[in-house]
Amino acid sequence: MNDINLPKHIVDRIEARWCARQVSTKEKREIVDRQLELLRAHRNNIQRYRWLLSTQLSDLERNFIERRLSEESSAMENLAADIPLLVHEQPLGTASRSEGASP
């Protein structure tokens, strides 16, 4: 495989693409942190809209808030579906402590 001679600009482009695919653990954590921050913002907006719906509103205001509540809910569901599961994987052959405990 070392016998293949490619022009430098081709090798550089291949390396750049390869490096772009590699996402570090720190970057993954930052992405998940940003997504969780957005989830909190959507949750807070939903709580605020629900509280507003419990107050006295005109029909126009109520329709607007119900529409915003629906938009926030669907945005939250879409964002939650994109967040990867945060599961700590155990090596094969090891059991968790709770499995071996007697009831």
Disulfide bonds with the S-S distance in Angstrom:
none
